[in-house]
Amino acid sequence: MAYAVLLAGGGTHLVLDVMRTYVDGYAGFLLYPLWWRPPTPSLYVSADRWPPVLAIVVASLVYYLDAEWG
């Protein structure tokens, strides 16, 4: 059972990593010894800090409203 959970975790990690894209439109080096970078469906890697701040504020507001009225 533990092996299946570890295998599923590794598989989902690779699937999610392949969706990250850099400025050139390709993913990072997923299979490191092979210098191949696959194209990706555009989850852009950004250093901008405001989208996560906005997401935390909105999530906190939704949580508060749900706890208050739910």
Z-matrix of the N, CA and C atoms (Angstrom, degrees):
N
C 1 1.446
C 2 1.529 1 111.01
N 3 1.331 2 116.51 1 -43.82
C 4 1.462 3 120.17 2 -179.56
C 5 1.528 4 110.59 3 -63.42
N 6 1.329 5 116.81 4 -38.64
C 7 1.462 6 120.12 5 178.77
C 8 1.529 7 110.86 6 -63.21
N 9 1.313 8 117.62 7 -40.12
C 10 1.467 9 120.98 8 178.97
C 11 1.524 10 110.80 9 -64.22
N 12 1.333 11 117.34 10 -39.84
C 13 1.462 12 120.98 11 178.76
C 14 1.531 13 110.26 12 -66.50
N 15 1.326 14 117.40 13 -42.82
C 16 1.465 15 120.45 14 177.56
C 17 1.525 16 111.66 15 -64.29
N 18 1.308 17 116.91 16 -40.44
C 19 1.459 18 121.25 17 178.12
C 20 1.529 19 110.90 18 -64.75
N 21 1.322 20 117.67 19 -42.98
C 22 1.466 21 121.53 20 177.72
C 23 1.530 22 110.53 21 -64.28
N 24 1.320 23 117.79 22 -40.63
C 25 1.457 24 121.35 23 178.47
C 26 1.519 25 111.78 24 -63.61
N 27 1.311 26 117.18 25 -43.70
C 28 1.461 27 120.70 26 178.02
C 29 1.523 28 111.74 27 -65.36
N 30 1.318 29 116.08 28 -39.84
C 31 1.472 30 119.77 29 179.09
C 32 1.512 31 112.42 30 -65.93
N 33 1.324 32 117.81 31 -44.43
C 34 1.469 33 119.61 32 179.05
C 35 1.522 34 110.74 33 -68.13
N 36 1.323 35 117.42 34 -32.45
C 37 1.459 36 120.41 35 176.81
C 38 1.531 37 110.75 36 -62.44
N 39 1.324 38 116.98 37 -44.84
C 40 1.467 39 119.80 38 178.33
C 41 1.525 40 111.68 39 -65.97
N 42 1.329 41 117.47 40 -40.31
C 43 1.468 42 120.86 41 179.96
C 44 1.524 43 110.26 42 -63.16
N 45 1.322 44 117.75 43 -43.55
C 46 1.459 45 120.32 44 -179.95
C 47 1.526 46 111.70 45 -71.14
N 48 1.320 47 118.11 46 -34.50
C 49 1.462 48 120.30 47 178.14
C 50 1.521 49 112.25 48 -67.87
N 51 1.329 50 117.70 49 -31.18
C 52 1.462 51 119.31 50 -179.19
C 53 1.525 52 110.96 51 -70.20
N 54 1.344 53 118.05 52 -17.50
C 55 1.461 54 120.06 53 179.60
C 56 1.525 55 113.28 54 -86.01
N 57 1.332 56 117.55 55 -10.29
C 58 1.468 57 119.43 56 176.96
C 59 1.512 58 109.09 57 -76.65
N 60 1.304 59 116.40 58 137.39
C 61 1.456 60 119.82 59 -179.97
C 62 1.518 61 110.40 60 -125.53
N 63 1.285 62 115.57 61 153.16
C 64 1.453 63 122.22 62 177.11
C 65 1.517 64 108.24 63 -109.31
N 66 1.304 65 117.50 64 -176.53
C 67 1.452 66 122.11 65 -173.94
C 68 1.529 67 112.07 66 -57.55
N 69 1.301 68 117.68 67 -33.74
C 70 1.470 69 120.52 68 -178.01
C 71 1.530 70 113.13 69 -81.31
N 72 1.352 71 118.79 70 -2.65
C 73 1.462 72 121.30 71 175.98
C 74 1.509 73 115.20 72 89.83
N 75 1.320 74 117.62 73 8.64
C 76 1.452 75 120.82 74 -179.57
C 77 1.522 76 110.27 75 -118.40
N 78 1.328 77 116.02 76 158.81
C 79 1.459 78 121.50 77 177.93
C 80 1.522 79 109.35 78 -77.49
N 81 1.326 80 115.78 79 175.88
C 82 1.457 81 120.49 80 176.21
C 83 1.522 82 110.72 81 -74.89
N 84 1.325 83 115.70 82 -174.55
C 85 1.458 84 120.99 83 -179.94
C 86 1.520 85 108.74 84 -80.56
N 87 1.325 86 117.19 85 98.07
C 88 1.461 87 121.32 86 -176.00
C 89 1.518 88 112.11 87 -79.85
N 90 1.293 89 116.70 88 -40.86
C 91 1.465 90 121.98 89 178.13
C 92 1.520 91 106.41 90 -106.30
N 93 1.330 92 116.94 91 79.64
C 94 1.456 93 123.83 92 -162.69
C 95 1.525 94 116.00 93 -47.58
N 96 1.302 95 121.79 94 -50.14
C 97 1.466 96 116.80 95 -177.95
C 98 1.529 97 112.49 96 -62.25
N 99 1.315 98 116.90 97 -26.41
C 100 1.465 99 120.05 98 175.16
C 101 1.520 100 107.10 99 -90.84
N 102 1.290 101 118.07 100 122.81
C 103 1.468 102 121.80 101 -175.56
C 104 1.511 103 110.34 102 -84.72
N 105 1.328 104 116.29 103 54.74
C 106 1.465 105 122.97 104 -179.68
C 107 1.510 106 109.12 105 -110.20
N 108 1.320 107 117.07 106 130.53
C 109 1.462 108 122.35 107 178.47
C 110 1.521 109 107.80 108 -120.01
N 111 1.342 110 118.34 109 109.15
C 112 1.464 111 120.62 110 -176.81
C 113 1.531 112 111.66 111 -74.38
N 114 1.347 113 117.13 112 152.47
C 115 1.466 114 119.42 113 171.44
C 116 1.525 115 109.46 114 -65.35
N 117 1.314 116 116.99 115 159.08
C 118 1.454 117 120.51 116 -171.67
C 119 1.524 118 111.33 117 -138.97
N 120 1.347 119 118.46 118 157.28
C 121 1.463 120 120.79 119 -178.27
C 122 1.534 121 114.74 120 -84.07
N 123 1.299 122 118.67 121 28.99
C 124 1.464 123 123.90 122 163.64
C 125 1.518 124 117.33 123 73.14
N 126 1.307 125 119.13 124 52.90
C 127 1.455 126 121.37 125 162.21
C 128 1.523 127 104.55 126 -96.17
N 129 1.315 128 116.64 127 94.58
C 130 1.454 129 122.76 128 -167.60
C 131 1.522 130 111.63 129 -71.34
N 132 1.327 131 117.08 130 132.78
C 133 1.452 132 122.98 131 175.60
C 134 1.521 133 106.96 132 -82.68
N 135 1.313 134 116.41 133 121.78
C 136 1.453 135 120.86 134 -174.70
C 137 1.520 136 110.28 135 -131.57
N 138 1.321 137 116.32 136 151.13
C 139 1.459 138 121.42 137 175.09
C 140 1.527 139 110.62 138 -96.59
N 141 1.322 140 117.03 139 2.83
C 142 1.457 141 120.75 140 -179.52
C 143 1.523 142 109.59 141 -69.83
N 144 1.335 143 117.68 142 128.89
C 145 1.456 144 120.59 143 -175.67
C 146 1.519 145 113.44 144 -93.14
N 147 1.317 146 119.61 145 -7.95
C 148 1.467 147 120.46 146 -175.31
C 149 1.526 148 115.07 147 -76.93
N 150 1.313 149 122.03 148 -34.59
C 151 1.474 150 119.24 149 176.48
C 152 1.529 151 113.77 150 -59.11
N 153 1.342 152 120.26 151 -44.47
C 154 1.466 153 117.68 152 177.31
C 155 1.524 154 112.82 153 -67.12
N 156 1.323 155 117.20 154 -34.24
C 157 1.469 156 119.71 155 177.72
C 158 1.521 157 109.70 156 -63.47
N 159 1.328 158 116.70 157 -45.05
C 160 1.453 159 120.79 158 177.78
C 161 1.528 160 111.00 159 -62.37
N 162 1.328 161 117.37 160 -41.56
C 163 1.465 162 120.82 161 179.12
C 164 1.527 163 111.32 162 -63.20
N 165 1.333 164 117.35 163 -39.42
C 166 1.467 165 120.51 164 178.54
C 167 1.525 166 110.53 165 -66.72
N 168 1.329 167 117.57 166 -41.34
C 169 1.466 168 120.63 167 179.16
C 170 1.528 169 110.64 168 -63.65
N 171 1.324 170 117.15 169 -45.92
C 172 1.471 171 120.78 170 -179.66
C 173 1.527 172 110.41 171 -65.17
N 174 1.342 173 117.61 172 -43.08
C 175 1.466 174 120.38 173 179.08
C 176 1.525 175 111.08 174 -63.88
N 177 1.326 176 117.02 175 -39.51
C 178 1.465 177 120.14 176 177.87
C 179 1.521 178 111.31 177 -65.05
N 180 1.321 179 116.63 178 -40.67
C 181 1.462 180 120.89 179 178.02
C 182 1.533 181 110.93 180 -63.38
N 183 1.313 182 116.49 181 -44.83
C 184 1.470 183 120.22 182 178.47
C 185 1.521 184 110.33 183 -63.75
N 186 1.311 185 117.32 184 -41.93
C 187 1.473 186 120.71 185 178.21
C 188 1.518 187 111.08 186 -62.01
N 189 1.327 188 116.59 187 -45.57
C 190 1.468 189 120.82 188 179.65
C 191 1.529 190 111.08 189 -62.05
N 192 1.326 191 116.70 190 -46.05
C 193 1.470 192 119.65 191 -179.32
C 194 1.525 193 111.76 192 -65.59
N 195 1.321 194 116.38 193 -36.37
C 196 1.462 195 119.84 194 178.49
C 197 1.532 196 110.90 195 -68.27
N 198 1.327 197 116.55 196 -40.13
C 199 1.468 198 120.22 197 179.79
C 200 1.525 199 110.42 198 -69.98
N 201 1.322 200 117.19 199 -34.00
C 202 1.454 201 121.68 200 -178.07
C 203 1.531 202 111.77 201 -74.20
N 204 1.326 203 116.74 202 -42.54
C 205 1.470 204 120.88 203 -174.13
C 206 1.518 205 113.56 204 -106.92
N 207 1.315 206 117.32 205 -8.36
C 208 1.454 207 119.81 206 -174.93
C 209 1.455 208 111.89 207 -95.94
